[in-house]
Amino acid sequence: MALNTLEFDCKAEAASVRLAAPVHYGVVGSGDLEVILEPCDLGGGVKVKVTTPISGFDAVWRKVVETFVNRARLADVAIDINDNNASPAVVSMRLQQALAETAA
């Protein structure tokens, strides 16, 4: 199975949330994904890399990720998403769960 790699650069409109340490959340499995958040000096931006077996949904991935980054007000974070056919709702949920782990 060939994997599709997508890369996005985002910047939250009111970026103010920075991570103190890396976070890993989720498992790559059928219909699920893992999220890795890492602090990274990106001039206030967010770099996203998505690895997925599905192609043709670049705009959907971008919209889900940009919505998350803006709502979370993230800055200076690298996000790696390793997907195995997760729906946009599951992607959003896993991103929120990973962010919640940073406060734990």
N, C-alpha and C positions, 0 to 999 in steps of 0.2 A: 504494500500500500504506500503510495507516494504521499508525503506530507506537504502541506502548503504553509509557508511562513509569511506572516504579515508583520509589518513594522509601522508604528505610528508615533508621531511626536505630538504631544498635547500640552496645553498650558491652561490651567484653571483661571477663570476671570478674577477670582479673589483668592488666589493661592496663599495658604497660610499654614497648612498642615504638613509637617515634615516627620519622617520616621526616625526613631532613635536606633532601631535594630531591624535586621531582616525578619521577614515572616513567611512561613510556608503554610498553605492551607489547602485541603482537598486532596483527592487521589485521581489519577488518570484512570478512568474506567468507563465502561459503556454508558454513554449519556451523561458523563460527568467530566470534571477537569480539575487541574491543580493550579493554584495561583501562588506566585512567589513575588513578594514586594521587597525591594531593597533600597535603602537610602543611597543616593547617588547625586553628586554635584552636577546638576544639569541647568544651572542658571534659572532656577525656578520652574523648569519644565518637567514633563513626565515622558519617559520613553517606554513604549509598549511593544512587546514582541509576542505574537500569537503563533503557536504551532498547532495546526489542525488538519485532519484528513479531508475536510470539506473545502471546496473552492467555489468561488462565485459569490461569496457573502461578505466581501471586503467592506462594503458600505454599512452593513448591519453591525459588523464587529466595530468599526470606527464609531458609529453612533452609540453603541453600548458603552464602549470605553470612555469616550468623551463625556457622556452623561455622568458616569461614575466619577471621573476626575473632577468635573465641575462641582458636583454635589458634595464630594468629599473635600474639596478645596486643596487637593494635593499639590505639593511642590517637591522638586528634587527627589523623585522616586522612579526607579526602574521596575516595570511590571513584566513578568514573564507568565504567560498563560499557556499551559499544555492541555489541549482540548481533545476529547474523544466524543464528538457529536453532541455536545451540550446545547440546549436551547438558550436563546438570549436571556430568558428568565433565570435559568440556572447560572449563567455567567454572571449576571448582576448580583445574584444572591451570594455566590462564592467570593466575588470581589468585596462585597460588604462584610462577609464573615472574616475574610483575611484582614481587612482594616480593623475590625473589632478586636482581633487578636493582638493588635499593636497596643491596645489599651489594657490588656489583661495583665 
